[in-house]
Amino acid sequence: MPTSVNCPTCKKEVIWQASSEFRPFCSKRCQLIDLGEWSEENHTISTPLTPEQTLTPDTIEDIEALLAANQEGFFKE
Ligand SMILES: [Zn+2]
């Protein structure tokens, strides 16, 4: 009795075996869709601050340190 999983993208049953090349996905298409969503999510975190984040004194210090470091590099150029 082979083990089967459900494709994370389309929920289709996928038999867990060597020939199921894209397991746990049912197909390359579903695998790419999942990877695409994952990388899109990553792109949205390209800005240092998201609206969900609140500014704490630590965060502000970090930003100021980062800005100072960047300015230093800028003036050296
Ligand atoms: Zn699928």
N, CA, C, O and the ligand as a Tripos MOL2 file, in Angstrom:
@<TRIPOS>MOLECULE
protein
  309   307    78     0     0
PROTEIN
NO_CHARGES

@<TRIPOS>ATOM
      1 N           0.8610   -1.2060    0.0000 N.3       1 MET1
      2 CA          0.0000    0.0000    0.0000 C.3       1 MET1
      3 C           0.8850    1.2390    0.0000 C.2       1 MET1
      4 O           1.5190    1.5420    1.0100 O.2       1 MET1
      5 N           0.9360    1.9520   -1.1050 N.am      2 PRO2
      6 CA          1.8150    3.1340   -1.1620 C.3       2 PRO2
      7 C           1.2510    4.2870   -0.3410 C.2       2 PRO2
      8 O           0.0410    4.4410   -0.1780 O.2       2 PRO2
      9 N           2.1680    5.0750    0.1590 N.am      3 THR3
     10 CA          1.7710    6.2670    0.9130 C.3       3 THR3
     11 C           1.3820    7.3480   -0.0900 C.2       3 THR3
     12 O           2.0100    7.4960   -1.1390 O.2       3 THR3
     13 N           0.3750    8.0710    0.2380 N.am      4 SER4
     14 CA          0.0080    9.1720   -0.6470 C.3       4 SER4
     15 C          -0.1250   10.4590    0.1570 C.2       4 SER4
     16 O          -0.4670   10.4470    1.3400 O.2       4 SER4
     17 N           0.1530   11.5600   -0.5170 N.am      5 VAL5
     18 CA          0.0170   12.8790    0.1020 C.3       5 VAL5
     19 C          -0.8870   13.7080   -0.8030 C.2       5 VAL5
     20 O          -1.1660   13.3200   -1.9370 O.2       5 VAL5
     21 N          -1.3320   14.8320   -0.3040 N.am      6 ASN6
     22 CA         -2.1240   15.7210   -1.1420 C.3       6 ASN6
     23 C          -1.2430   16.8640   -1.6330 C.2       6 ASN6
     24 O          -0.5200   17.4920   -0.8600 O.2       6 ASN6
     25 N          -1.3190   17.1130   -2.9180 N.am      7 CYS7
     26 CA         -0.5530   18.2090   -3.5120 C.3       7 CYS7
     27 C          -0.8730   19.5070   -2.7660 C.2       7 CYS7
     28 O          -2.0430   19.8710   -2.6490 O.2       7 CYS7
     29 N           0.1540   20.2170   -2.2540 N.am      8 PRO8
     30 CA         -0.1030   21.4500   -1.4950 C.3       8 PRO8
     31 C          -0.7850   22.5280   -2.3370 C.2       8 PRO8
     32 O          -1.4430   23.4150   -1.7930 O.2       8 PRO8
     33 N          -0.6360   22.4560   -3.6410 N.am      9 THR9
     34 CA         -1.2060   23.4950   -4.4960 C.3       9 THR9
     35 C          -2.6510   23.1830   -4.8860 C.2       9 THR9
     36 O          -3.5340   24.0200   -4.7010 O.2       9 THR9
     37 N          -2.9000   21.9920   -5.4230 N.am     10 CYS10
     38 CA         -4.2520   21.6990   -5.9230 C.3      10 CYS10
     39 C          -4.9540   20.6110   -5.1340 C.2      10 CYS10
     40 O          -6.0880   20.2510   -5.4490 O.2      10 CYS10
     41 N          -4.2940   20.0810   -4.1120 N.am     11 LYS11
     42 CA         -4.8810   19.0840   -3.2040 C.3      11 LYS11
     43 C          -5.1560   17.7290   -3.8710 C.2      11 LYS11
     44 O          -5.8430   16.8810   -3.3010 O.2      11 LYS11
     45 N          -4.6260   17.5350   -5.0590 N.am     12 LYS12
     46 CA         -4.7840   16.2550   -5.7330 C.3      12 LYS12
     47 C          -3.9140   15.2150   -5.0260 C.2      12 LYS12
     48 O          -2.8480   15.5350   -4.5010 O.2      12 LYS12
     49 N          -4.3800   13.9770   -5.0210 N.am     13 GLU13
     50 CA         -3.6270   12.9220   -4.3540 C.3      13 GLU13
     51 C          -2.3640   12.5920   -5.1530 C.2      13 GLU13
     52 O          -2.4120   12.3990   -6.3670 O.2      13 GLU13
     53 N          -1.2440   12.5320   -4.4480 N.am     14 VAL14
     54 CA          0.0380   12.2080   -5.0770 C.3      14 VAL14
     55 C           0.5960   10.9780   -4.3790 C.2      14 VAL14
     56 O           0.7470   10.9750   -3.1570 O.2      14 VAL14
     57 N           0.9030    9.9400   -5.1350 N.am     15 ILE15
     58 CA          1.4890    8.7470   -4.5360 C.3      15 ILE15
     59 C           2.9580    9.0350   -4.2270 C.2      15 ILE15
     60 O           3.7100    9.4830   -5.0920 O.2      15 ILE15
     61 N           3.3450    8.7750   -3.0050 N.am     16 TRP16
     62 CA          4.7260    9.0520   -2.5660 C.3      16 TRP16
     63 C           5.6250    7.9190   -3.0520 C.2      16 TRP16
     64 O           5.7830    6.9080   -2.3670 O.2      16 TRP16
     65 N           6.2000    8.0850   -4.2090 N.am     17 GLN17
     66 CA          7.0880    7.0770   -4.7910 C.3      17 GLN17
     67 C           8.1200    7.7800   -5.6660 C.2      17 GLN17
     68 O           7.9590    8.9440   -6.0310 O.2      17 GLN17
     69 N           9.1880    7.0450   -5.9960 N.am     18 ALA18
     70 CA         10.3050    7.6390   -6.7350 C.3      18 ALA18
     71 C           9.8600    8.2590   -8.0540 C.2      18 ALA18
     72 O          10.4170    9.2680   -8.4870 O.2      18 ALA18
     73 N           8.8710    7.6670   -8.6850 N.am     19 SER19
     74 CA          8.4460    8.1760   -9.9870 C.3      19 SER19
     75 C           7.5990    9.4490   -9.8700 C.2      19 SER19
     76 O           7.3690   10.1400  -10.8620 O.2      19 SER19
     77 N           7.1420    9.7510   -8.6570 N.am     20 SER20
     78 CA          6.4260   11.0170   -8.4570 C.3      20 SER20
     79 C           7.4820   12.0990   -8.2420 C.2      20 SER20
     80 O           7.7870   12.4940   -7.1170 O.2      20 SER20
     81 N           8.0170   12.5520   -9.3460 N.am     21 GLU21
     82 CA          9.2020   13.4080   -9.3390 C.3      21 GLU21
     83 C           9.0150   14.7090   -8.5600 C.2      21 GLU21
     84 O           9.9620   15.2320   -7.9720 O.2      21 GLU21
     85 N           7.7990   15.2190   -8.5620 N.am     22 PHE22
     86 CA          7.5760   16.5490   -7.9750 C.3      22 PHE22
     87 C           6.8870   16.4840   -6.6200 C.2      22 PHE22
     88 O           6.3890   17.4920   -6.1160 O.2      22 PHE22
     89 N           6.8620   15.2710   -6.0250 N.am     23 ARG23
     90 CA          6.2080   15.1450   -4.7250 C.3      23 ARG23
     91 C           6.8050   16.1310   -3.7160 C.2      23 ARG23
     92 O           8.0170   16.3390   -3.7720 O.2      23 ARG23
     93 N           6.0980   16.7190   -2.8500 N.am     24 PRO24
     94 CA          4.6700   16.4240   -2.6010 C.3      24 PRO24
     95 C           3.7230   17.0680   -3.6100 C.2      24 PRO24
     96 O           2.5060   17.0130   -3.4330 O.2      24 PRO24
     97 N           4.2610   17.6750   -4.6590 N.am     25 PHE25
     98 CA          3.3780   18.2750   -5.6520 C.3      25 PHE25
     99 C           3.0150   17.2300   -6.6970 C.2      25 PHE25
    100 O           3.7620   16.2760   -6.9160 O.2      25 PHE25
    101 N           1.8570   17.4120   -7.3450 N.am     26 CYS26
    102 CA          1.4080   16.4290   -8.3270 C.3      26 CYS26
    103 C           2.1220   16.6390   -9.6480 C.2      26 CYS26
    104 O           2.2150   15.7140  -10.4550 O.2      26 CYS26
    105 N           2.6310   17.8460   -9.8830 N.am     27 SER27
    106 CA          3.2390   18.1490  -11.1750 C.3      27 SER27
    107 C           4.2110   19.3130  -11.0310 C.2      27 SER27
    108 O           4.2210   20.0120  -10.0180 O.2      27 SER27
    109 N           5.0200   19.5070  -12.0560 N.am     28 LYS28
    110 CA          5.9650   20.6230  -12.0410 C.3      28 LYS28
    111 C           5.2210   21.9520  -11.9600 C.2      28 LYS28
    112 O           5.6820   22.9020  -11.3270 O.2      28 LYS28
    113 N           4.0680   21.9990  -12.6110 N.am     29 ARG29
    114 CA          3.2750   23.2260  -12.6100 C.3      29 ARG29
    115 C           2.9110   23.6290  -11.1790 C.2      29 ARG29
    116 O           3.0740   24.7830  -10.7840 O.2      29 ARG29
    117 N           2.4170   22.6540  -10.4120 N.am     30 CYS30
    118 CA          2.0210   22.9560   -9.0360 C.3      30 CYS30
    119 C           3.2370   23.3350   -8.1920 C.2      30 CYS30
    120 O           3.1500   24.1880   -7.3100 O.2      30 CYS30
    121 N           4.3630   22.6970   -8.4710 N.am     31 GLN31
    122 CA          5.5850   23.0150   -7.7370 C.3      31 GLN31
    123 C           6.0030   24.4640   -8.0220 C.2      31 GLN31
    124 O           6.3770   25.2040   -7.1110 O.2      31 GLN31
    125 N           5.9340   24.8510   -9.2860 N.am     32 LEU32
    126 CA          6.3310   26.2080   -9.6740 C.3      32 LEU32
    127 C           5.3770   27.2420   -9.0910 C.2      32 LEU32
    128 O           5.7950   28.3160   -8.6590 O.2      32 LEU32
    129 N           4.0860   26.9020   -9.0860 N.am     33 ILE33
    130 CA          3.1070   27.8300   -8.5070 C.3      33 ILE33
    131 C           3.4500   28.0740   -7.0520 C.2      33 ILE33
    132 O           3.4320   29.2100   -6.5790 O.2      33 ILE33
    133 N           3.7660   26.9900   -6.3400 N.am     34 ASP34
    134 CA          4.0870   27.1300   -4.9250 C.3      34 ASP34
    135 C           5.3640   27.9420   -4.7370 C.2      34 ASP34
    136 O           5.4130   28.8240   -3.8790 O.2      34 ASP34
    137 N           6.3880   27.6580   -5.5210 N.am     35 LEU35
    138 CA          7.6440   28.3960   -5.4160 C.3      35 LEU35
    139 C           7.4320   29.8620   -5.7660 C.2      35 LEU35
    140 O           8.0170   30.7540   -5.1530 O.2      35 LEU35
    141 N           6.5830   30.0930   -6.7660 N.am     36 GLY36
    142 CA          6.2950   31.4610   -7.1880 C.3      36 GLY36
    143 C           5.6600   32.2500   -6.0720 C.2      36 GLY36
    144 O           6.0320   33.3950   -5.8140 O.2      36 GLY36
    145 N           4.6980   31.6340   -5.4080 N.am     37 GLU37
    146 CA          4.0410   32.3180   -4.2980 C.3      37 GLU37
    147 C           5.0330   32.6030   -3.1930 C.2      37 GLU37
    148 O           5.0020   33.6560   -2.5560 O.2      37 GLU37
    149 N           5.9120   31.6410   -2.9800 N.am     38 TRP38
    150 CA          6.9030   31.7950   -1.9230 C.3      38 TRP38
    151 C           7.8320   32.9590   -2.2260 C.2      38 TRP38
    152 O           8.1110   33.7770   -1.3490 O.2      38 TRP38
    153 N           8.3170   33.0400   -3.4710 N.am     39 SER39
    154 CA          9.2730   34.1010   -3.7850 C.3      39 SER39
    155 C           8.5730   35.4550   -3.8460 C.2      39 SER39
    156 O           9.1810   36.4820   -3.5460 O.2      39 SER39
    157 N           7.2960   35.4610   -4.2320 N.am     40 GLU40
    158 CA          6.5560   36.7150   -4.2350 C.3      40 GLU40
    159 C           6.4300   37.2600   -2.8190 C.2      40 GLU40
    160 O           6.5820   38.4560   -2.5710 O.2      40 GLU40
    161 N           6.1480   36.3490   -1.9080 N.am     41 GLU41
    162 CA          6.0660   36.7380   -0.5090 C.3      41 GLU41
    163 C           7.3920   37.3520   -0.0590 C.2      41 GLU41
    164 O           7.4230   38.3460    0.6650 O.2      41 GLU41
    165 N           8.4650   36.7430   -0.5010 N.am     42 ASN42
    166 CA          9.7820   37.2330   -0.1220 C.3      42 ASN42
    167 C          10.0300   38.6280   -0.6690 C.2      42 ASN42
    168 O          10.6340   39.4660    0.0000 O.2      42 ASN42
    169 N           9.5600   38.8760   -1.8960 N.am     43 HIS43
    170 CA          9.8090   40.1760   -2.4970 C.3      43 HIS43
    171 C           9.1160   41.2860   -1.7240 C.2      43 HIS43
    172 O           9.6130   42.4110   -1.6580 O.2      43 HIS43
    173 N           7.9590   40.9630   -1.1340 N.am     44 THR44
    174 CA          7.2310   42.0000   -0.4120 C.3      44 THR44
    175 C           7.9500   42.3700    0.8790 C.2      44 THR44
    176 O           7.6550   43.4050    1.4750 O.2      44 THR44
    177 N           8.8880   41.5370    1.3160 N.am     45 ILE45
    178 CA          9.6270   41.8340    2.5450 C.3      45 ILE45
    179 C          10.9700   42.4990    2.1920 C.2      45 ILE45
    180 O          11.9220   42.4360    2.9700 O.2      45 ILE45
    181 N          11.0340   43.1340    1.0120 N.am     46 SER46
    182 CA         12.2890   43.7670    0.6050 C.3      46 SER46
    183 C          12.4860   45.1160    1.3020 C.2      46 SER46
    184 O          13.6060   45.6230    1.3660 O.2      46 SER46
    185 N          11.4170   45.6900    1.8170 N.am     47 THR47
    186 CA         11.5600   46.9280    2.5710 C.3      47 THR47
    187 C          11.8280   46.5800    4.0260 C.2      47 THR47
    188 O          11.2880   45.5990    4.5370 O.2      47 THR47
    189 N          12.6560   47.3720    4.7000 N.am     48 PRO48
    190 CA         13.0280   47.0120    6.0670 C.3      48 PRO48
    191 C          11.8590   47.0270    7.0420 C.2      48 PRO48
    192 O          11.8720   46.2890    8.0280 O.2      48 PRO48
    193 N          10.8600   47.8440    6.7890 N.am     49 LEU49
    194 CA          9.7430   47.9410    7.7300 C.3      49 LEU49
    195 C           8.4370   47.5980    7.0380 C.2      49 LEU49
    196 O           8.1510   48.0990    5.9500 O.2      49 LEU49
    197 N           7.6560   46.7520    7.6620 N.am     50 THR50
    198 CA          6.3190   46.4470    7.1750 C.3      50 THR50
    199 C           5.3280   47.1600    8.0720 C.2      50 THR50
    200 O           5.6490   47.4500    9.2250 O.2      50 THR50
    201 N           4.1420   47.4480    7.5850 N.am     51 PRO51
    202 CA          3.1630   48.1660    8.4200 C.3      51 PRO51
    203 C           2.8640   47.4510    9.7290 C.2      51 PRO51
    204 O           2.4890   48.0850   10.7150 O.2      51 PRO51
    205 N           3.0320   46.1100    9.7420 N.am     52 GLU52
    206 CA          2.7350   45.3520   10.9590 C.3      52 GLU52
    207 C           3.7780   45.6140   12.0360 C.2      52 GLU52
    208 O           3.5020   45.4540   13.2250 O.2      52 GLU52
    209 N           4.9650   46.0130   11.6250 N.am     53 GLN53
    210 CA          6.0270   46.2180   12.6030 C.3      53 GLN53
    211 C           5.8270   47.5370   13.3220 C.2      53 GLN53
    212 O           5.4570   48.5380   12.7090 O.2      53 GLN53
    213 N           6.0680   47.5340   14.5980 N.am     54 THR54
    214 CA          5.9900   48.7740   15.3540 C.3      54 THR54
    215 C           7.4070   49.2440   15.6290 C.2      54 THR54
    216 O           8.3260   48.4400   15.7860 O.2      54 THR54
    217 N           7.5670   50.5370   15.6840 N.am     55 LEU55
    218 CA          8.8840   51.0920   15.9560 C.3      55 LEU55
    219 C           9.1750   51.0290   17.4480 C.2      55 LEU55
    220 O           8.4600   51.6110   18.2640 O.2      55 LEU55
    221 N          10.2110   50.3300   17.7770 N.am     56 THR56
    222 CA         10.6590   50.2850   19.1610 C.3      56 THR56
    223 C          11.9670   51.0550   19.2200 C.2      56 THR56
    224 O          12.6140   51.2400   18.1890 O.2      56 THR56
    225 N          12.3750   51.5100   20.4020 N.am     57 PRO57
    226 CA         13.6580   52.2140   20.4910 C.3      57 PRO57
    227 C          14.7890   51.4090   19.8640 C.2      57 PRO57
    228 O          15.6950   51.9710   19.2500 O.2      57 PRO57
    229 N          14.7300   50.0760   20.0240 N.am     58 ASP58
    230 CA         15.7660   49.2230   19.4400 C.3      58 ASP58
    231 C          15.7720   49.3120   17.9240 C.2      58 ASP58
    232 O          16.8260   49.4230   17.2980 O.2      58 ASP58
    233 N          14.5750   49.2620   17.3440 N.am     59 THR59
    234 CA         14.4650   49.3240   15.8950 C.3      59 THR59
    235 C          15.0270   50.6370   15.3850 C.2      59 THR59
    236 O          15.7670   50.6670   14.4020 O.2      59 THR59
    237 N          14.6690   51.7310   16.0640 N.am     60 ILE60
    238 CA         15.1240   53.0550   15.6470 C.3      60 ILE60
    239 C          16.6550   53.1270   15.7440 C.2      60 ILE60
    240 O          17.3150   53.6750   14.8620 O.2      60 ILE60
    241 N          17.1990   52.5760   16.8090 N.am     61 GLU61
    242 CA         18.6540   52.5540   16.9640 C.3      61 GLU61
    243 C          19.3030   51.7950   15.8180 C.2      61 GLU61
    244 O          20.3180   52.2170   15.2640 O.2      61 GLU61
    245 N          18.6940   50.6630   15.4730 N.am     62 ASP62
    246 CA         19.2220   49.8560   14.3710 C.3      62 ASP62
    247 C          19.2320   50.6490   13.0790 C.2      62 ASP62
    248 O          20.2080   50.6300   12.3300 O.2      62 ASP62
    249 N          18.1380   51.3430   12.8270 N.am     63 ILE63
    250 CA         18.0240   52.1060   11.5860 C.3      63 ILE63
    251 C          19.0480   53.2330   11.5840 C.2      63 ILE63
    252 O          19.7120   53.4780   10.5770 O.2      63 ILE63
    253 N          19.1700   53.9130   12.7100 N.am     64 GLU64
    254 CA         20.1320   55.0110   12.7920 C.3      64 GLU64
    255 C          21.5550   54.5140   12.5880 C.2      64 GLU64
    256 O          22.3620   55.1600   11.9190 O.2      64 GLU64
    257 N          21.8540   53.3510   13.1740 N.am     65 ALA65
    258 CA         23.1820   52.7720   13.0050 C.3      65 ALA65
    259 C          23.4230   52.4270   11.5410 C.2      65 ALA65
    260 O          24.5090   52.6420   11.0030 O.2      65 ALA65
    261 N          22.3740   51.8840   10.9070 N.am     66 LEU66
    262 CA         22.4660   51.5050    9.5020 C.3      66 LEU66
    263 C          22.6880   52.7380    8.6310 C.2      66 LEU66
    264 O          23.5260   52.7310    7.7300 O.2      66 LEU66
    265 N          21.9290   53.7930    8.9100 N.am     67 LEU67
    266 CA         22.0570   55.0310    8.1510 C.3      67 LEU67
    267 C          23.4450   55.6370    8.3480 C.2      67 LEU67
    268 O          24.0680   56.0980    7.3930 O.2      67 LEU67
    269 N          23.9220   55.6320    9.5880 N.am     68 ALA68
    270 CA         25.2400   56.1790    9.8830 C.3      68 ALA68
    271 C          26.3080   55.4020    9.1220 C.2      68 ALA68
    272 O          27.2280   55.9880    8.5510 O.2      68 ALA68
    273 N          26.1760   54.0730    9.1220 N.am     69 ALA69
    274 CA         27.1480   53.2360    8.4270 C.3      69 ALA69
    275 C          27.1170   53.5250    6.9310 C.2      69 ALA69
    276 O          28.1590   53.5850    6.2770 O.2      69 ALA69
    277 N          25.9110   53.7040    6.3990 N.am     70 ASN70
    278 CA         25.7740   53.9830    4.9760 C.3      70 ASN70
    279 C          26.3700   55.3340    4.6330 C.2      70 ASN70
    280 O          27.0180   55.4850    3.5980 O.2      70 ASN70
    281 N          26.1570   56.3080    5.4900 N.am     71 GLN71
    282 CA         26.6600   57.6480    5.2340 C.3      71 GLN71
    283 C          28.1880   57.6520    5.2710 C.2      71 GLN71
    284 O          28.8450   58.3000    4.4570 O.2      71 GLN71
    285 N          28.7240   56.9260    6.2170 N.am     72 GLU72
    286 CA         30.1720   56.7980    6.3230 C.3      72 GLU72
    287 C          30.7540   56.3000    5.0040 C.2      72 GLU72
    288 O          31.7020   56.8580    4.4510 O.2      72 GLU72
    289 N          30.1350   55.2190    4.5290 N.am     73 GLY73
    290 CA         30.5840   54.6380    3.2550 C.3      73 GLY73
    291 C          30.4420   55.6490    2.1300 C.2      73 GLY73
    292 O          31.2870   55.7270    1.2380 O.2      73 GLY73
    293 N          29.3610   56.4230    2.1810 N.am     74 PHE74
    294 CA         29.0790   57.3950    1.1350 C.3      74 PHE74
    295 C          30.1320   58.4800    1.1120 C.2      74 PHE74
    296 O          30.5870   58.8810    0.0400 O.2      74 PHE74
    297 N          30.5280   58.9600    2.2800 N.am     75 PHE75
    298 CA         31.4950   60.0500    2.3210 C.3      75 PHE75
    299 C          32.9030   59.5910    1.9910 C.2      75 PHE75
    300 O          33.7250   60.3790    1.5230 O.2      75 PHE75
    301 N          33.1780   58.3400    2.2280 N.am     76 LYS76
    302 CA         34.5170   57.8100    1.8940 C.3      76 LYS76
    303 C          34.7320   57.7300    0.3900 C.2      76 LYS76
    304 O          35.8500   57.8680   -0.1050 O.2      76 LYS76
    305 N          33.6200   57.5020   -0.3320 N.am     77 GLU77
    306 CA         33.7180   57.2800   -1.7730 C.3      77 GLU77
    307 C          34.3850   58.4320   -2.4970 C.2      77 GLU77
    308 O          34.5390   58.3880   -3.7180 O.2      77 GLU77
    309 ZN         -1.1750   19.7580   -7.9230 Zn       78 ZN78
@<TRIPOS>BOND
     1     1     2 1
     2     2     3 1
     3     3     4 2
     4     3     5 am
     5     5     6 1
     6     6     7 1
     7     7     8 2
     8     7     9 am
     9     9    10 1
    10    10    11 1
    11    11    12 2
    12    11    13 am
    13    13    14 1
    14    14    15 1
    15    15    16 2
    16    15    17 am
    17    17    18 1
    18    18    19 1
    19    19    20 2
    20    19    21 am
    21    21    22 1
    22    22    23 1
    23    23    24 2
    24    23    25 am
    25    25    26 1
    26    26    27 1
    27    27    28 2
    28    27    29 am
    29    29    30 1
    30    30    31 1
    31    31    32 2
    32    31    33 am
    33    33    34 1
    34    34    35 1
    35    35    36 2
    36    35    37 am
    37    37    38 1
    38    38    39 1
    39    39    40 2
    40    39    41 am
    41    41    42 1
    42    42    43 1
    43    43    44 2
    44    43    45 am
    45    45    46 1
    46    46    47 1
    47    47    48 2
    48    47    49 am
    49    49    50 1
    50    50    51 1
    51    51    52 2
    52    51    53 am
    53    53    54 1
    54    54    55 1
    55    55    56 2
    56    55    57 am
    57    57    58 1
    58    58    59 1
    59    59    60 2
    60    59    61 am
    61    61    62 1
    62    62    63 1
    63    63    64 2
    64    63    65 am
    65    65    66 1
    66    66    67 1
    67    67    68 2
    68    67    69 am
    69    69    70 1
    70    70    71 1
    71    71    72 2
    72    71    73 am
    73    73    74 1
    74    74    75 1
    75    75    76 2
    76    75    77 am
    77    77    78 1
    78    78    79 1
    79    79    80 2
    80    79    81 am
    81    81    82 1
    82    82    83 1
    83    83    84 2
    84    83    85 am
    85    85    86 1
    86    86    87 1
    87    87    88 2
    88    87    89 am
    89    89    90 1
    90    90    91 1
    91    91    92 2
    92    91    93 am
    93    93    94 1
    94    94    95 1
    95    95    96 2
    96    95    97 am
    97    97    98 1
    98    98    99 1
    99    99   100 2
   100    99   101 am
   101   101   102 1
   102   102   103 1
   103   103   104 2
   104   103   105 am
   105   105   106 1
   106   106   107 1
   107   107   108 2
   108   107   109 am
   109   109   110 1
   110   110   111 1
   111   111   112 2
   112   111   113 am
   113   113   114 1
   114   114   115 1
   115   115   116 2
   116   115   117 am
   117   117   118 1
   118   118   119 1
   119   119   120 2
   120   119   121 am
   121   121   122 1
   122   122   123 1
   123   123   124 2
   124   123   125 am
   125   125   126 1
   126   126   127 1
   127   127   128 2
   128   127   129 am
   129   129   130 1
   130   130   131 1
   131   131   132 2
   132   131   133 am
   133   133   134 1
   134   134   135 1
   135   135   136 2
   136   135   137 am
   137   137   138 1
   138   138   139 1
   139   139   140 2
   140   139   141 am
   141   141   142 1
   142   142   143 1
   143   143   144 2
   144   143   145 am
   145   145   146 1
   146   146   147 1
   147   147   148 2
   148   147   149 am
   149   149   150 1
   150   150   151 1
   151   151   152 2
   152   151   153 am
   153   153   154 1
   154   154   155 1
   155   155   156 2
   156   155   157 am
   157   157   158 1
   158   158   159 1
   159   159   160 2
   160   159   161 am
   161   161   162 1
   162   162   163 1
   163   163   164 2
   164   163   165 am
   165   165   166 1
   166   166   167 1
   167   167   168 2
   168   167   169 am
   169   169   170 1
   170   170   171 1
   171   171   172 2
   172   171   173 am
   173   173   174 1
   174   174   175 1
   175   175   176 2
   176   175   177 am
   177   177   178 1
   178   178   179 1
   179   179   180 2
   180   179   181 am
   181   181   182 1
   182   182   183 1
   183   183   184 2
   184   183   185 am
   185   185   186 1
   186   186   187 1
   187   187   188 2
   188   187   189 am
   189   189   190 1
   190   190   191 1
   191   191   192 2
   192   191   193 am
   193   193   194 1
   194   194   195 1
   195   195   196 2
   196   195   197 am
   197   197   198 1
   198   198   199 1
   199   199   200 2
   200   199   201 am
   201   201   202 1
   202   202   203 1
   203   203   204 2
   204   203   205 am
   205   205   206 1
   206   206   207 1
   207   207   208 2
   208   207   209 am
   209   209   210 1
   210   210   211 1
   211   211   212 2
   212   211   213 am
   213   213   214 1
   214   214   215 1
   215   215   216 2
   216   215   217 am
   217   217   218 1
   218   218   219 1
   219   219   220 2
   220   219   221 am
   221   221   222 1
   222   222   223 1
   223   223   224 2
   224   223   225 am
   225   225   226 1
   226   226   227 1
   227   227   228 2
   228   227   229 am
   229   229   230 1
   230   230   231 1
   231   231   232 2
   232   231   233 am
   233   233   234 1
   234   234   235 1
   235   235   236 2
   236   235   237 am
   237   237   238 1
   238   238   239 1
   239   239   240 2
   240   239   241 am
   241   241   242 1
   242   242   243 1
   243   243   244 2
   244   243   245 am
   245   245   246 1
   246   246   247 1
   247   247   248 2
   248   247   249 am
   249   249   250 1
   250   250   251 1
   251   251   252 2
   252   251   253 am
   253   253   254 1
   254   254   255 1
   255   255   256 2
   256   255   257 am
   257   257   258 1
   258   258   259 1
   259   259   260 2
   260   259   261 am
   261   261   262 1
   262   262   263 1
   263   263   264 2
   264   263   265 am
   265   265   266 1
   266   266   267 1
   267   267   268 2
   268   267   269 am
   269   269   270 1
   270   270   271 1
   271   271   272 2
   272   271   273 am
   273   273   274 1
   274   274   275 1
   275   275   276 2
   276   275   277 am
   277   277   278 1
   278   278   279 1
   279   279   280 2
   280   279   281 am
   281   281   282 1
   282   282   283 1
   283   283   284 2
   284   283   285 am
   285   285   286 1
   286   286   287 1
   287   287   288 2
   288   287   289 am
   289   289   290 1
   290   290   291 1
   291   291   292 2
   292   291   293 am
   293   293   294 1
   294   294   295 1
   295   295   296 2
   296   295   297 am
   297   297   298 1
   298   298   299 1
   299   299   300 2
   300   299   301 am
   301   301   302 1
   302   302   303 1
   303   303   304 2
   304   303   305 am
   305   305   306 1
   306   306   307 1
   307   307   308 2
@<TRIPOS>SUBSTRUCTURE
     1 MET1         2 RESIDUE 1 A MET
     2 PRO2         6 RESIDUE 1 A PRO
     3 THR3        10 RESIDUE 1 A THR
     4 SER4        14 RESIDUE 1 A SER
     5 VAL5        18 RESIDUE 1 A VAL
     6 ASN6        22 RESIDUE 1 A ASN
     7 CYS7        26 RESIDUE 1 A CYS
     8 PRO8        30 RESIDUE 1 A PRO
     9 THR9        34 RESIDUE 1 A THR
    10 CYS10       38 RESIDUE 1 A CYS
    11 LYS11       42 RESIDUE 1 A LYS
    12 LYS12       46 RESIDUE 1 A LYS
    13 GLU13       50 RESIDUE 1 A GLU
    14 VAL14       54 RESIDUE 1 A VAL
    15 ILE15       58 RESIDUE 1 A ILE
    16 TRP16       62 RESIDUE 1 A TRP
    17 GLN17       66 RESIDUE 1 A GLN
    18 ALA18       70 RESIDUE 1 A ALA
    19 SER19       74 RESIDUE 1 A SER
    20 SER20       78 RESIDUE 1 A SER
    21 GLU21       82 RESIDUE 1 A GLU
    22 PHE22       86 RESIDUE 1 A PHE
    23 ARG23       90 RESIDUE 1 A ARG
    24 PRO24       94 RESIDUE 1 A PRO
    25 PHE25       98 RESIDUE 1 A PHE
    26 CYS26      102 RESIDUE 1 A CYS
    27 SER27      106 RESIDUE 1 A SER
    28 LYS28      110 RESIDUE 1 A LYS
    29 ARG29      114 RESIDUE 1 A ARG
    30 CYS30      118 RESIDUE 1 A CYS
    31 GLN31      122 RESIDUE 1 A GLN
    32 LEU32      126 RESIDUE 1 A LEU
    33 ILE33      130 RESIDUE 1 A ILE
    34 ASP34      134 RESIDUE 1 A ASP
    35 LEU35      138 RESIDUE 1 A LEU
    36 GLY36      142 RESIDUE 1 A GLY
    37 GLU37      146 RESIDUE 1 A GLU
    38 TRP38      150 RESIDUE 1 A TRP
    39 SER39      154 RESIDUE 1 A SER
    40 GLU40      158 RESIDUE 1 A GLU
    41 GLU41      162 RESIDUE 1 A GLU
    42 ASN42      166 RESIDUE 1 A ASN
    43 HIS43      170 RESIDUE 1 A HIS
    44 THR44      174 RESIDUE 1 A THR
    45 ILE45      178 RESIDUE 1 A ILE
    46 SER46      182 RESIDUE 1 A SER
    47 THR47      186 RESIDUE 1 A THR
    48 PRO48      190 RESIDUE 1 A PRO
    49 LEU49      194 RESIDUE 1 A LEU
    50 THR50      198 RESIDUE 1 A THR
    51 PRO51      202 RESIDUE 1 A PRO
    52 GLU52      206 RESIDUE 1 A GLU
    53 GLN53      210 RESIDUE 1 A GLN
    54 THR54      214 RESIDUE 1 A THR
    55 LEU55      218 RESIDUE 1 A LEU
    56 THR56      222 RESIDUE 1 A THR
    57 PRO57      226 RESIDUE 1 A PRO
    58 ASP58      230 RESIDUE 1 A ASP
    59 THR59      234 RESIDUE 1 A THR
    60 ILE60      238 RESIDUE 1 A ILE
    61 GLU61      242 RESIDUE 1 A GLU
    62 ASP62      246 RESIDUE 1 A ASP
    63 ILE63      250 RESIDUE 1 A ILE
    64 GLU64      254 RESIDUE 1 A GLU
    65 ALA65      258 RESIDUE 1 A ALA
    66 LEU66      262 RESIDUE 1 A LEU
    67 LEU67      266 RESIDUE 1 A LEU
    68 ALA68      270 RESIDUE 1 A ALA
    69 ALA69      274 RESIDUE 1 A ALA
    70 ASN70      278 RESIDUE 1 A ASN
    71 GLN71      282 RESIDUE 1 A GLN
    72 GLU72      286 RESIDUE 1 A GLU
    73 GLY73      290 RESIDUE 1 A GLY
    74 PHE74      294 RESIDUE 1 A PHE
    75 PHE75      298 RESIDUE 1 A PHE
    76 LYS76      302 RESIDUE 1 A LYS
    77 GLU77      306 RESIDUE 1 A GLU
    78 ZN78       309 GROUP 0 **** ****
